Amino acid sequence: MPVEKVNNSSDLDAKVPSCLQLTSIGNLTLTSDPSHRCVKAKVVRKGPVISCPQRDDVEMLRAEIKEEDPLQSTTEHTSINVIFFDTLAKDFSQSVTQGDIVLIADFTIKKSPTFLRDNLHPCHLEMDNKDACIYVCPSAIPGPSRSEAKYIYVPLNKLKSKTMVNVYGVVTFFKQPFPSRGSDYCSTLKITDQSDVKVICTIFCKKLEDHPLIFRVGDIIRLHRFKAETFRDSITLMNTFGWSTVTFNGIIDSPIVPRTSSKSFYFGEADKRTVQKLRQWAANQSLCSDLNTSLSSVQPHMYFDFTCQLLAKAVMDSRCILLKVWDGTRCQHPLLKVAVAPDELEGECTLAKDKMNLTANVLVYDNHLEVARDLKPGAFLRFYNLHALLQKAPGQLPDQPEHLSFHLHGGTVYGRGLRSLPAETPDLLSLKSVLEKHVDLDEHEEVNDGTLLEIWYTPPESIVLPNNENPGAEADAGPAYTVQTCEHNTQRITLAQVKRSTPPLSCHVRARVKKYLPQQLYQCLKLFCSKCKTMKDVPDDSAVANIFLESARDNQPCDEQWAATSSANSREPGRTISMHVSKDMVGESSHMQLIFIEGITLDEISVLSRDHKNLVPVRSENSKMTRMDLTAPFLFSGKKRYYGCKECSQNTFENPVFTGVETWDELAVAEVLGVQMMQYRFLIQFELDDGTDRIEALLWEDAERFFHISALDASGCQDLQDKIQTIMDTIQPPESSLEEHPWMDFCLSVYTVKDNDRKKVCYQITNTEIVKQ
């Protein structure tokens, strides 16, 4: 039934059916039978109507209700969350305001997932039954309506962890929304206010259009219903249930026009005064300095923000889109031109602007492609962290000057990205006035042979090498996905010629990767001992966990004269966790200490290592401290784990010396413990095919250079592991034929090794890198 209104509280009491018992909020438990109970309370907080992804995006609303006279309650909890679904959510939103008294019945009782954060009742009530009853009595003093709503805003220096807050701030840094590991997009920004405290805010939301509309550093942003948390000793903000944002231009005297995707929001005179005060303060602090650079002032190797208009666009390949843009100013350097077939270009002809050095050809890569695909010619854009590079065009003479090209590389570092700007944005007024000066340009001039000769085709950020051996015209048809970084001045040869050659030999080849091993890329990460040249797999977590469990079982804390020891009971009955620190380090920051820890599980030490730089797992043997089996890591540092070589490490360590060490890194820890540290290495086998023959070549000594990724960093970072997988999926696209695989330029080392007293010819990929994006 819909929400029903009554005139006063006595009428509300009369609505209670005889079969129902009026129940105190504090007496509700998960085991309570709600079928014969009803609750009467005041609405102290009401959220907006939003969609619930866990219920196929059905509409929902959450409200907090509180007993009218908490002093009469004999229990601690007098407030509880109530969640309304479907039509009840809409009816409640339209009929009930903050301060009203409600009577609800036919609810279900569920465990509250927010109990520890909001300190309300450990249960919450859900109203989604068609027979649910909701009666409302308007409060004697009406709650704030939408037109007169009031919010309390907390200064950034007054934020407290585990609280829900509303804040205003000036944006000092931001990243455009990017895909998270889940199904949401993530926005990151940093804000400040008159307290001069800077706070990082993180926003997760499935819809791009619901993220904050931030155009530049210095914009003002209002955040509603954000949760303050402590992370690495700093307060951070994260969106939570019912969140909303509104942004404003931060320039003084510009119109105060709210930017938001919300269909309804409150913005009154008090908000205008807050925005004006923040604008004035930000201007005095020089927070709104214009980072935008015009095309006429761009210099080689710059990273800059660029506001412009899109003239035309074209898809170059699956990983690159060309955007032809201008801002009405003339570049002082020759601009690299990128030729595109007329039927591939979407938008207007730009030949006249190209001749006048007015058109910038921007090559957009990777995670920015999604935004670039949706752009329409004529739109106004802003690039963030755009890179200006000098490049030679194929066939260009050595004494000719290099040309300026523009690349929006993949990733979001330094806020890198792009976005379209609404045509009415005040930031565009100066741009539009400049563009209007060029309205008489004849974009339809005849295209003649001389014009076409001025246009060079330049593959995105790659080097096309001449094929002097000419193994096939197909190999020269397009750009390679790799570049060679060696200093060999050798001609490219075919794989058939490589096989006929006499080792040792270094040579250049162009081929495709037919397949690679291991297919499970986590298996390509190995441990290598530089002393005994042993290479082994990184131990599986289950094997390491068993070593920790065996060590923790019946462990008796060791007693060392050099150590200060503290102990704590674990969640597992009978197991004690002991932490030992050198007495020389007592009083130092825990981040600087070398901490020996025993009686702990793998999961527990992995959690602890997030906040402690150097954790050494140990066990007790005859009350003396000794290392754990070196199958397990000897050191945990953040997300990184360090392993030692069993063959080359000392059997044990006694009376370690901790003085004289300025910085405790992995090398210093290994030396104190007598451990020969193993290095992380990549090891991958490629089967190469160029149409003349096939060979199997190893990539390992130069693998980090190949991927532009450290094996050690990749061992503890899922993002880097995903990046390697993306590279491999590009080298060998899943479920594709060999003809669809990209051509790659390799530097090969050909050498022999002894295998059972026989010489075996081997091939290794060296001095080769994936083209940087």
N, C-alpha and C positions, 0 to 999 in steps of 0.2 A: 504494500500500500504506500502511497506517497506520504511525505511529511505532513503532519496535521498540526495546525497552530491552535493554541488556546489563549484565553485572555489573561489568566493569572495562575499563580502556583497552586491554589486550591483546586482549580479546574484540572490542573495537571495530575494532582493526587486522585481525583475522581476518575481519571482515565485508566487507573490501574485495575485490570480485570481481577475478579475474585480468585481466579485460579493462579495468579502470580503473586510472588512474595517480593516486596521491595528489599533489595540486598545492598549492603555496604560494599564499596569498591574493595576495601581491604580484605573482605571475606571471600573474594573470588579466588579460586585456585584452578589448576588444570584438571583436577578431579571433580570440580563442582558440576552439577547437572544444571545447565542453563535453561532447560525447557520450562522451568517453573519460577524463573527469577526475572526481575527487571531492575534497572539501575537508573537513578535520578541524580543528575549532576550538572554543573555549570560548564559551558564551553569556554575554555581558556586559550585555546589555540586552534585555528582552522587553516589547513593547507589548501592548495589549489587542486583542481581536478586534473589528474594526469593519467597516462596510460600505464597499464601494468604488464610488462613483458612476460611475467611468469603465468599470466592468464590470457594469453593471446591478445595482448594490448587492450583488454577491457578497461573501461575508465574506472578510476578509483580516487578516493579522497581520504586523507588521514586527519583526524582531529584529536585533541587532547581534552579530556573532560576531568573535572575535579569536584569532589564532594563540597556542597555549599558550606558546611560547618565542619571543617577538619578537626576542630578542637573536640568535637563529640566522638571522633573516631578513636577506637582502641588499638588500631594497627598503624604501622609506619607508612603504608602506601595509600594515599588518598587521591592520587591522579592515575589515569590509565589512558592509553591510546586506543582509539576506535577507528577501524578502517571500513569505509563504505564502498561498495562495488556497484558498477553498472548504473541503473537509473537512480538508485538510492544516492549515489555520489552526486549526481546532477541536482536532485531534489534538495539534498542537504546543503549544497553549495548555494543554491538560490534562496532557500528559506531560512537559513540559520546564520546568525552573526555572532561574533565573539561577545561573550557575556550572557547569552541566552541560557535558559535552563531547559534541559532536554530529559525526556523519559524514553528509554530504549528497552526493547524486549525482543525475544527470538533471535538472540545473537549466539555465536559460537566463541569458545574461549581457546586461544592458541598461545603458545610460548612466544614472548616478545624477543625478536632478534636485536632490539636496540636497548635492552634493559640496562646493560653495563654502561652505555653511553649517556642515556638521558635520565638515569636514576628514577624512572617511573616504575609502575607496577611490573613485576616479572612476566605478566601475561598481557595480551592485548585482546580486544573484542573485534570480531568480524561480522559485518552486517551485509549479507548477500542473499538472504532468503526472501522469496516473494511475499511471505507472510510476516516479514519483520515489521515491528511497530516502532515508529518514531513520532513522539509528540514534543512540541516545542512551545515554551512560554517566553516571549520577548522580555528582555531584562528591563527593569525600571529605568536604568540609565543606559540608553542604547549604546551598543558597541560601535566602534568606528566603522562607518560604511566605506565603500571603495573610494568615494570622492573625498573622504576626510581621514583616510587611513594614516596611522602614525607608526613609525618604526623606530627602534632604538639602535643607534649605530655606535659601534665600539671602536675607539682609536686603536691603531695597530700595536701600540706599545702596551695596551691593556688586555690583549688576547690571552686567554687561559685555555690550556689543553682540555679536551673532552667537552667543550662547550659549543653550542650552536649560536652563530653570530650573524649580524648584518654589518657590512663595512663599506666605506668609500675609500678609494685610493687612486693614485696616479700611476699609470703603467710605465715602468722603467725598462722592461724587457718582455717579449712575448714570442711564442711560436705559433704559427698557423696550425689548425687541427691536423693531426696525423693519425693513421691507424694504430691502435694499440694491439697487444697480443690477443685480446679477446675480440668481441664484436663491436666495441665502441671506438669512437674517435677520441683522441686526447688533446687537450689544449694545456699549455703551460705558460704562465705569466708571472711576473714579479711586480709587486706594487709597493708604494710607500705613501706616507701622508705627513702631516705637520710634525708628527713625533719623530720623523726621520728614521723610523724603523722600516726595514724592507722585509716583505713576506712573500714567499713563493705560493702560488695558487695552482692547483691541478684540477682540471675539469674533465670528466668522462661522460660522454653522451653519444648515443647511436646516430643521431641526425646531425649532419654538418651544419645545417641552417640554425640549429639551436645553440651553437657555440657563440661566445662573445664576438661582437663585430668590432674588433680592434684594428685600426688602420695604421697607427703610428705610435711610437714612443711619445709619451706626454698625454695620451688620451686619458680621460677620467672614466673610471668604472665603478659601478655599484653592484655589490654582491649581496644577495639575500639567501638566508638559510644555508650557510656554509659551516662546516665543522672544523674547529681548530684542533690540530694534533701536534704532538712533539715528534720531530724527526731529526736525529743527529744534533740534539741540543738546540734546535731552532723550531719556532712555531711555524706550521704550514697550514694552509686552508685547502679543503676539498669539498666539492659539491656533495650535497646529500638530498634527502627526500624533499621535494617541493622547491628546489633551488631555482633561482632566476638571476639574470644579469642584465644590466642596462649600461651602455657606454655613451660617452659624449666627447665631442671634439675638445681638446685641451687648450686651444688657442684663445687668448683673451679677446673679448669683444666679438667673437664669432657666435652665431646663433646657438642657443642651447637646445639642440634637437636630440631627443633620446634615440638611440639605435638599439633595437631589440627585436627578436623574433616572436616575443610574447604578444598575444592578441589583446591582452588586458593587463595593465600595470598602473601603479599609482605613482604620480610625480607631481608634487605640490611646490608651493613657494619656498618651503624650508629646504627642499631638495635643490632648487635653483640657487639658493644662497650658498649651500654647501659646495655645489659645482663651481660657483664664482670664486669662493674662497680658495678652493684647491687650485683653480687656474692661476690665480694671483700668486699663490705660494710657489707653484711649480715654475712659473715664469721667473720669480726671484732666485730660484735654485738652478735655473738654466736646464730644467728637465725637458723642456719642449723644443730643444734645439733641432733645427731641420736637418735630418740626415740624408734627405733626398738629394741626388746628384743629377744634373742635366747631362744630356749626351755631349754637349759642347765642352764640358769640363772633365769628362772621363779620361783617365790616364791608364796606360797598360798596367796589369797586375793588381788593379784596384778591386776590392769587394765593396759594393755600394748598394744603396736603395735607389730604385728607379721608378718614377711615375710616368706613365705613357699611355698611348692609345694603340689598340691592336688594329693593324691594317689587314693582315691576312695570316693564314696558318696552313701548315701541311704536316702530315704524318711522315716522318723520315723512315722509321722502322718501328719494331715493337717496343723499343726502349728509348725513343727520342721523338720529340715533336718540335717543329720549327715555328716560332712566333715572330712575325715581321711587325715591328712596332716603331713608333716615333714620338718625339715630344716637341717637334717644331724647331729644335736647335740643330746646328750643323756640327758633326764630330770633327775634331782637329786632326784626327789620324785617319788613314785609309781604312775603310770598313770592308771586312771579308764578306763577299757575296756568296749566297748559297742558291744554286739553281734548282728549281723544282719544275717538273712537267706541268704545263698549264692546267691539265685536267686534275692534277693533284692539289692545286692551290685553292683554298677556300677564302674568298675575299677579293679585294680590289687589286688591280695591277699597280705595282709600286715602282715601275721603271724610272719615272721622272724623279721621284724622291731618292731612288738609289743613286742616280747620277749626281745629285746634289749633296750626297753623303748625309742624308737625313734619316735613312732607314737602318735600324739596328736589327740584325738577325740573331735572335736569341734561341739557343738550343736548350730544350728543357728535358730533364732526365728523371727516370725512376719514380719515386713516390709523388712527384709533382705532376705526373702525366694525367692523373684523374681530374685535377683542376683544369689543366690545359685543354683536355678534350672537350670540356663543357663551355669553353669560352667562344664567344661569337665576335666576328669582325665588327669593329666600331666600339667595342667595350673599352672602358678605361681600366688600366691595370696598375698594380704596384708590385714590383719585384723586391724581395728582401735578400740581401747578401748575394747579389748578382756578381759574377766574376768576369772581369775583362782580361782577355788573353791575347798575346800576339801569336799569329800563326802564318806559316807560309802556305800558299796555295800550290797544289800539285803542278809541276812544270814551271814554277816560278824561278827566275834566274837568281843566283846567289847574291848579286849586287842590288837586287830590288828590295825595297822596304817590306817588312812583314805587315800584315793587315790585322786590324783589331777585330776580335770575335768575342761573343758573349755566351756564357754558359751558366745555367742554373743547375748546379750539381745536385745529386741525390742527397738525402738526409735532411735534418732540421737543425744542424749545429749553427750557432750564432743567429738563430731565428730564421734560417734560410727558408724561402717559400715564395708564393705569389698568391694574389687574390684580386678579384675584380672589385672595383669601387663604384658605388652608385653615382649616376651622372650628376646628382644634385649635391654631392659632397663638396663642402667649402674648399677643401684642399685642391680641387680641380679648377678653381676660377682662374688662376694664373696660367695653368696649362692650356685651358680653352682659349684664352686671349692670344696666346702665342700661336696656337694651331690656326686660328682664324686668319692670320696674316698670310697663310699659304693656300687659301681656298682657290686661287687662280691657277694652281699647278695643273698642267694638262696631263692627266693620268692615262689618256687614251692615245698618246703619240704612237706612230707606226713603229713596230718592232722590225728593225732591219738587221742585216748580218753584222754590222758594226756594233750594234747594241748587244747582240748575243755573244760576241767575242769578249765583251767586258765581264761576262758572268762566269765565275769559276764554280765548279762543283766541289764542295769540301765535305768529306765524310766527317761526322761528329767526332771530334777529339781523337782521331786515329791517324796513323801514318800508313800510307799505301806504299809498299816497297816494290820496285820493278822486278819482274820475274825473268832474269836473264836466261835461265835454263828452259823456260817456257814448258813446264810439264803439262800445261793445258790452259786454254784461255779462261776457263771457268774460275780458276783460282785467282785470276786477276780482276774478276768482274766486280768486286766490291771491297769494302774495308775489312781489315782483320779485327778480331776482338782482343788481340794482344799486341804488345810492342816488344822489341828486343832492346835490351839495355847494355849489351856488350859493346866492346870496341873492335870486334872482329870486322875487317873489311873483306868479307868473303861473299861470293855469289851464292844465291839460293840454289839448292839442288833438290832433286826429287828423292822420295824415300827409297825408290829402287836404287838410285845412285848411292845413297847412304849405306844400304846393305852390301853394295859391292865394294865399298871403301875399306881401307886398311886402318884399324885403330892404332894409336889414339888419334882422334880427329874432333875438331869443333866446327860445326856447320850450321847454316840457316836453312830451314824448311818451312813450307806453308802446307798445313794439313787440317783435316777435321778430326775431332775426337769421336771415334765410333762408340766407345764405351769406356767406363772407368771402374776401378775397384779400389776400396770397397764401396758398394752401393749404399750401405748405411754409413753416412759420413762421420758419425761419432767414432767409428772404428778407425778413421784415418788419423786420429790423434794418438801419438805414441810417446813413450818415455825413452830417452836416449842417454846413456852414460858416456861422457866424453873420454873417460879414462880407460875403460875396458871395451868400449865400442858396442856394448850390449844395447839392443833395442827391444822393448816389450810393450804390450798393450797396457793402457791405463786400467788399473783394477776396477772391476765392477762394484757398484755401491753395495750390492748385497754381500759380496765377499768382505769388503771393508767393514760393513756393519757387523758381521759375525765376529771379526777380530775385536772390535770394540766391546761386543757383548761378552766374549770370553774373558777379556781383560777386566771388565767391570764386575763379573761374577765373583763373589767371595773376596773382593779386593779389600785389603787392609791398608789404610793410609800409611805411606812411608814417612820416615823421620830423618830429615837431613839437617845438619847443623847450619848450612849456609842459607836455608830457606825459611821464610815466614809463611805459615800455613793457615788457611781458613777452610772450614768445611760446612757443607749444607746437605740436608737430607733431600734425596731425589723423590720424585713422585712414586717410584717403585719402592715398596716397603723393604727395609733392610739394606738398601744401597745408599752409600754416602759418596758425594762428590767433593773432592778435595782440590784446592787451588794453591799452588806454591809459587812464591815470588822471591827472587834473591833479596836478601836483606839490604843489599846495596841499592836496590831499586825502590824500596818502600818509600812512599811519599811522592813518587813520580806519577804523572798522568797514566791512567790505565792504557792509553793508546801507545805509550812509550815503553811499557813494561813487557818483559818476556815472561809469559805465564805458563807454568807447567800444570797440567790438569789431569786428574785420574778418576776412575770410577764413573766415567761418562759414556753416553752412547753417541753414535755418529750423528743422529738427528740433533741431539742437544748441543754438541760442539759446533755443528753447522750454524745453529741459531746464535750461539754466543759469539762466533767469529765475525758476525755482522758488525759488532760494536767494539771488537778488540782486534788489534792488528796482528799480534803474534801469540798464537795458542799452540803449545806443544803437548800432544797427548802422551802420557807416560803410564807405567804400571809399577806396582810394588813387588819386589822380589827380596824376601828375607829382610823386610823393612827398609830396603834400599831402593832408591829410584832408578829405574831403567827404561830404556826406550821401548815402545811397542814394536811389534813385528813390522819390518819395513815394507811389507805388502801394503800397509796403511800409510797415509801421509805422515811425515814427521813434523809438519808445520801447517797450520791453518791461518790464513791471513785474508780477512774479508771473504770474498767468494773464491779465492784462489787456494789451491792445495799443492803442497810441494812434497815430492817423493824422493827417497834415497835409494842408492844402489846397494843391494844386499852383499854383493861380492866385494865391493871396494870400500865400504864403510867400516869403521871400527865396531867391534862387537858390543861395546858398552861405553858409557861415559862416567867418569868419576871426578869429583871436585871441580866442576866447571868454573872457569874464570869469567866474571861478568864485567870487570872494571876495564876502562880504557876503550870501550866501544861507544862511539858517539851516536850511531844510528843502527838500530836493530832491523836489518833487512834479512832476506832469506839467506844470503851468503854468509852473513855474520852468525846467524843461528846455526846453519849447517856446520860451520867451523867449530863452534863451541860444543856441538853435540857429536862431533867426529863423523859426520855424515858426508858421503860423496853424493852431492845433489844431482838428480837426473833432470835433463832438460826436456821440455815439451817440444815435439816435432810433428809436422804433418808428413804423412807418407801416402801417396796416391799413385796408382799405376794407370796410365792412359794407353789406350790402343789407338794409334794414329793412322789415318788413311788419307792419301792424297790422290787416289785413282791409279797410281803406278805400283803401289805396294802398301804393306802394313807393317808397323813395328810396335812393340810394347816398350814404353818409356816411363821411367820413374820420375816423380816430382817429389823431392824431399829437402835437399840442401838449400835450395832457393825457393822453397814453397811459401815462406812468409813474404818474400818479395813478390811472388806471383800473385798472392791474394791481397797484398797490402794489409795483412792482419798478423799480429803476433800469436803464435800457438799458445803461449802462456795466457794471454788475455782471452783467447777464445775458449780456453778450458773452463773459465768461470763466468762466461757471458753468453747467454742464449741469443742475444741480438747479433753478436758476431758469428755464432754458429749458423744462424738463419741467413746471414749475409753470404757465407760460404755456400750454403745450399742454393741460394738464389743464383750465385755465379755458376755453380755446376749445372743448374737447370737451364741456364743460358747456353753453356758449352754443349750440353747434351739435353735438349728439350725433351721432356717425358713424352712417350708414345709418338715419336717422330721418326722420319726416315733420315738416313745419312745426308741426303741432299738438303735437308732443312737445317742441318747443323752449321754454325758459322765457321768461316775459315779463320785459322789462327796462325800467327807467325811465331816460330819457336827457334831458340838457339839450342842445339843438341850437342851433348858431349858423348862421344863414342869411345868406349874403353873396354878392357878385358879384365875378368876376375877368374880365379881358380875355383873350380867346382869339381870335387872328387878327382883332383889331379888333372882335370881337363880345363882348357881355357874356354871361357864363355864370353861372348860379346854382349855388352850391356849398353843401354842408352839412358841418358839422364837429361831432363829438361833443366836448363840453367839460364840465367840472365834474361828471363822472360817475365813480363808483367801483364796482368789484366789492365786494359785501358781504364784509367781513372775516370769516374763519373762525377 
